[in-house]
Structures are given as C-alpha cells and as structure tokens.
Amino acid sequence: MKVMVVAHGHPALSPGGGERAAYSLFEHLKGTEGIDPVFVARADPADIAHDAWFSSFRGKPDEILWETPAYDWFRRTSEKPDILRLHAQALIDRFQPDVVHFHHYIFFGVDAIGAFRDLARCRTVLTLHEYALICHHDGQMVKTRTFRPCHVSSPAECHACFPERPAAQFFARGHLLRHLLDRADALISPSAFLRDRHVAWGIPQDRITVIENLLPPAFERAIAPPQAASDRASTRVRLGFFGTLNRYKGAPLLLDAIRHLPPEISARLELVLFGAKLEDQPDEFQQIVKKGIADSTAKVSLFGPYENREVARLMRGVDWLVVPSTWWENSPVVIQEALAVGTPILASNIGGMAEKVRDGIDGLHFLAGSPADLAERIEAIVSGRVTLQPTPVNVVDRNRQVLDAHLRLYGVPGV
Amino acid sequence: MRARAQARVREDRVRRAVRGLKGADAAASVRAEPVTLACHLDSVETVNGRQIVLRGWAEDIGRGEVWLHIGSSAAPIRLNPIISVREDVSAHLRKEGHHPETDRHGFAATATLSGALGPTVHISLVAGPWTAVSAALPIAPQEIPVAAFLHLAVDIARRTGGSMLANLAQILNALSLDPPPPPKVADVRRFGPAAAAPRASIIIPFYGNAFFLIDQLEAQRRAPLDVEWILVSDDPGLTPVLLDQLTRRAATIERPTTLVALGSNGGYAHANNIGAAHAAGQYLLLMNSDVLCDDFGFLDRGVAHLQSHAGVGCVGFSLQFEDGTVQHDGVSFQRVPWLEQLWAGEHLGKGLPVRPDAPSPVDVDAVTGALMLLRRADFASGPVLDPGYHFGDFEDADLCLRVAEQGQSIALLRETGLWHLERQSLRLLADQDGRRAMTTVNCLRFNEKWGAVLDRRTAAERPS
C-alpha cells in the first residue's frame, strides 16, 4: 500500500508539534511491512532551492518539499485551486498513492482533500491539529483582545473578535469548511478535547477517531538505555520549559509565577528554558521574557532551541516539566515525551493538557492563566510537600497501538 | 391651469431678471428692477449627470420662491430648498452693509437638470413683485454615485433641522431618479458541462465582492444534474475576479454554469432580468449569492409545488440567519410607523427562533427575492423585476403584487438548512444612513405604485 503523508511543514525546517507528528508517522510507516510511504511537506521557495514546485529534502526520494500555491488564511482554502490540482496531479502521477493522509490543512487548504481524492481516487485521511477550522485567531480559540481562552465559537462572537469581518462571513466560512471536510474518508484527532471542540462545531462525532500522535523511532531508541545516575551538582529543584517562546505557550506566566515565590523557595529553584523562536516574536514580547529572566529571584537559564534527538536526555535532566500554555493546546508532544521519560508535569488545567496529564498521577494541574496558582504549585513542589514519580509509559507499545490504529483507518487488511 | 400659467409667468420673470442683470435685455420689462442677491454656493454635486445638489446660503432665502438658472438656453428650475438658520451668514452680511431681516439663509436643494450645466449659475429669489438675482456663481460640479448622493441627502436632511424624513422626502421628490437603462452585456462565458434542457436555472447576481462564489460553486456538487447556474456580474470591476476564480475552478465545476458580465452596473433588477434572458430552464430560481444551502431538496419541492398548483405564481422559502433564527418566513404588507405609515413589506418573525411546528406550505402576501422560484414562461413578455427601484429593495414585493394582480397566489415553503446572510452587497453600497435613504426612496416609489391597491385590499378584507 502506498501512503502519501502530506504535512504543512517538514520538522527539520519548521519544528512544530504537528510537523513532528506527521514526520513520526511517516518514519513508522517506513518501517512497516507492506507500506510504501512518501512524505510531502509544504516548504518555502528558499528551501526548495531550485526553480520548481518540488524538491527532495536532502536528496531523499521519499521526502518531498512542496511550494504550495497561495492560501486563503480566512477561508482555509486554496486561492489557486487550479494550480493546486496541477500540483496534486503531479504528485499522484509520480507516487500513485492508495491513501493520502493530510496532517493539518494550513498552507494548502481543506479543498486539497477533495482534489487529491478526485484525482487519485484514493482514500483520504485528515489529522486535525489546532482549532484553525473553528477559529480565525491563529486557530488558538483565544480572544483577540483579552487573550483569554474562548470556549465556544459563533459567528457573532467571532465578529466581535474581528469587527472588520461581518458575522455572516464567519458563518459562511464554517458552512463551507464542514462541507469540504465531507471529502475526507476519515478524520483523526490526537485528543478527545480537540475532537469534542470539532463536534461542538458541527462535525458528527462518529466521523472523528481519537488517535494519539506517534513519537519518533529515534525517541524510542533514546529512552531504551537504562537511566544513568544524575551527574547534577546543583541541589535546586529544576523546572524545565520546552517549546516555542510565544504568547500562547505561557513562558511569561511562568516567569511571573516565579516572582510570586517567597525568597527561600526561589533560592532553591532553577528554571531552564529550552525555548525556540523568541527572535521571531514582537519586540514587546521579547522584552517581557528577557526582563522576566533578568529580574527573576530564582536561577533562570535560557538555552534556546534543542535538537529533537536530545529531548529524552534533556527531559531526564529536569525534575518537573512545566506546560503553562494559556491556550487549549491539543496533544503537546512534550507531554507525550515527558510521560515516556517519567518526568512529572505541571500543566494548565485546560484542554489537551488537562486531558493528557492526570492530576496527581502524571503531574499537577494549575489554574490556567493564573501565576499565583502556578506559584503555589511550584512552592509545594520545591518545599517537598508534593512529590511524584510517574511510571514511564512504554512508548514502544504505545506507538505500536497508535500505528495499528492508523493502519486500520487506511484499510490495511489483517491489522 | 391657473397655477401652471402663474408658474410660467414667474419663470419668464426670472429669465428676464437674469438677462437684465447681464445687461442683455431691457430691465424695463421686469415689473420691479432686479436687485443683486447676496449668495454663496458651498458645494455643487451632480448625480448621473442629470441631477444637481446645491448647498450654500442666500440672503433671507426663506422669503420667497427660489429659482436656479443654469444657462441661457435652459429653462430656469424652481427649487424647493431645505432652509436652515445661519447666524454666521447674518453677521457676515451686516459687515458687508446688508440688512438681513432673518437668520434663515442656509439652504440645500436638489433638482433635475433641464439642460447642460454652464460654468456659472444664478440663483433668483422672487418675493411678490420683488426679484433678487445673484451674481454669476462659478461652479465646478462633482459627479457622485447615487449611493453617495443618498448618503448626502440624509446628511442634509438631518442637519437642516425639523423632520429628517420629511426633509429627505422633499429632497428625493425634487429628483426624478429614473431607472437606468439596461446595461449592455459585455461578455458571456460558459463553464462546466453544456446545458441540455435544464429543469431550472439558478440566477445569482454578483455586486461588490466575490466572497460567496466559492460557496456557490461548492454547492453545485450537491445539486441535481438538470440545473444550470447563471451568474451575473453586475459590476464590471468585479468581473475579472469572478472570471479568474471560475477559470481556476473550471475543472471542478460540475453543472452548466454561465457567467454573464454586464458592461456597467445596472442594479439588482436588471441583473436578474438579464440573467433570466440567458436562462433555459423551465423554472427560474432567483438567488442571492449570500444564500447558502445544505442540499437542493428545497428546489425539488418548490418545482413540484408549482407543477401541482397552477394557481400559485411564485414560491418562496423560509430562510435563517447565521445564528439559526428567522431571516425570512414570508412577508406581510403593512403600514409601518418608522416610514410615516407608508406601506412596506414586514418580515414576519425576523430574528426570532424558528417555530418547529409552523405549517408548510402557506399562502403569504409576498416572499423575499433572495430565494424565489418562478415559472420562466410567466415572464416571457416582460421583465421579472421592475428596475425602477434601487439596490435590491422592494423589487420582490413589487413582483409578488404583480403576480397577485394576475390572480395567482404566493406560496411559502418552510425549509431547514437554508441561510440568507443578508445584505452583504448592500452593506458595500452605503452605510446605515445611505441604506435608510435607499429604503425611503424605494418605499416612496412602491407606495406611489401600489398604495391604492393595498388600500383597496385592506378595505375589502375589513369586516363590514
């Protein structure tokens, strides 16, 4: 069976959670007997590096970079569907897929599902990431003015967030997208929370299967060796933040929470930020983060981005992972990684975070958006009032189950 | 007759007065020697090159009849200005040695031009035997669109004081906003499979933006095979956008689709009428581009209703707003207080939750033209919609009354899964004041045409 995984980016070029999930699926499919996968990732022309719509990533014939035609960020559809079909036809002619599995739809559009299905007469699957079908605000379901989480979308409320667009346009947008999604044979959501949001938005529940994201084979190998004894000299409790340093991921909230701590607690605390893309953020945000680090009473180190192959080692080097996102999240990869390593997690009590981290078992919940509540949890951890040692998830078994669930949706016989 | 003769005498007097001021004729023929009228024009605008809008001031203009002289070969035009208090003008006049008797100097006036505008105009004021004529007032008129004019009219009407609606009606009555002639068809393009004796033609005019084209094309996938689409671009500026999008989606257009591009903006009625002229279906479905549907079962049911009920001349459908409340559930003709008891179509239950137990079909006074099914043969000898209204307002009510006058009834089918995201293009045409002005001017015309009929109907329905 030939499976084409189409993603909104290549994780080597755009290291986001969705891209990593798509690529992990591709890697696992490569190792599956009877499956012949190809990975097609949207890329910038600079990454294509020659005068064509496509190129091979690092010369690999089964990893294709694709300069997708213009995309309508409001409608979530292609602005040039004729060119999109030409591109789709070229990919289909070359790879003859039996299944096209889309991870996300940004950059190519939801209408790409129907285009590939019509042209290839193949099975189509879409894995949902974020809430971009539901919410025009970067797909985050966060209010534009207050940046507070948004619980339900409606044309009138969306219009309130974007007054320049009439409510009718939001209605039409949703109406169109729901019909375009009919062209997908199967929809996958990595979390029940994301599924429920889409069900509330109008997709029948039985159309969406909840299947967790896969972690890469390299991660399976990285955590296989027995854990070496810690060589840390520091006696401080070390909290780790892994991820993008942007407005939604909550790093300023975490720094603010540390400011709330009594001096005797912060003296015993260390925060390590493995945070990427700070330089891409607005100046104001960069200043908030930099000032938060400079003013902190605890030891704070900004390490910048990390290589994916290092993540298991880095996560073992922290006592707790903190996921302080102020938006809902879906199924953060860092949570999956921490669960596999056995690192306890301090997470916001909303959305995909609350679903994936069992309060008191895998970690602790705190009131989303509240630095005071987060500070209380940190104080409890540092003072030793709370100790957790979660049992690591067997990531190999879990990946096997997740992969089988994918294969069943593809229609692979005997799975 | 006597009034007309008096008007002619006054008109002649104004002509001679102006000539006298120019020294081209003997002032002796004027009963009173013309004096110079202190006057200033703040702005001069024209609409469709045929109407003029003047704003300015003239000394004590409220004291008599006001006339506009646009050139030696054109008849002077009697103005019916809206007059306002201008204390600043009084102060100015006194400083210049005049002796104004009132503070009522400001005016705004509109008129239909009787000839070509010259580089200057005169304003005359006739009060009893006394005539005052302004010096030649240089003008550089600015042409403005009708929508802008209507907005201006509301602005003038509001700022003048008194009843805004009365002022507005006064301005609008001074104009003869004749329907524009039908625009020429600039281009016809066909997409998708060829139409072979379609059962129905769906006519969708586009004006202002193409936002909903993608929705309409996507809906084709859910439509019966024997339906054709007639898309009418009533906006030459939009035609390239529509054409581009249609061309880009040509491979996925699954039903016969024709784009009729008009050479100029002819208005909603002309766009539909021209669309109907290009239609081949037995039935015409007039549809706004912002009407969305989940499926086309409503069309099948509407056609079946017309086929089985010869006495029904028009079928409409219940429609919802984006929040699921009633956008359209039939129209009732009523005298409405917000338009000074003029007749207007009142949308029943608009904005309220849909009544799930409401019967269907039902007879109603009228249905919205946003989604309206007709027999094409019924309009073989005349236009579907009256182009005398402006911007897609009242044409549907007018059509329903014409159907009713032919002895046929109007049916409403109550449906689910049909939305009308109302007034998207009207929103582009004008702001709230402009839209109110459009409604007012259309309502005045509607009442002129149908007021007596509706009065008779009401009287006939009243219990004796």
Chai-1 contact restraints between the chains, C-beta under 6 A:
chainA,res_idxA,chainB,res_idxB,connection_type,confidence,min_distance_angstrom,max_distance_angstrom,comment,restraint_id
A,K80,B,R248,contact,1.0,0.0,6.0,A-B,restraint_1
A,P81,B,R248,contact,1.0,0.0,6.0,A-B,restraint_2
A,P81,B,R249,contact,1.0,0.0,6.0,A-B,restraint_3
A,D82,B,R248,contact,1.0,0.0,6.0,A-B,restraint_4
A,R85,B,A251,contact,1.0,0.0,6.0,A-B,restraint_5
A,P155,B,E322,contact,1.0,0.0,6.0,A-B,restraint_6
A,A167,B,E322,contact,1.0,0.0,6.0,A-B,restraint_7
A,A168,B,E322,contact,1.0,0.0,6.0,A-B,restraint_8
A,A168,B,L421,contact,1.0,0.0,6.0,A-B,restraint_9
A,F171,B,E322,contact,1.0,0.0,6.0,A-B,restraint_10
A,A172,B,D215,contact,1.0,0.0,6.0,A-B,restraint_11
A,H175,B,L292,contact,1.0,0.0,6.0,A-B,restraint_12
A,L176,B,D215,contact,1.0,0.0,6.0,A-B,restraint_13
A,L176,B,E218,contact,1.0,0.0,6.0,A-B,restraint_14
A,H179,B,E218,contact,1.0,0.0,6.0,A-B,restraint_15
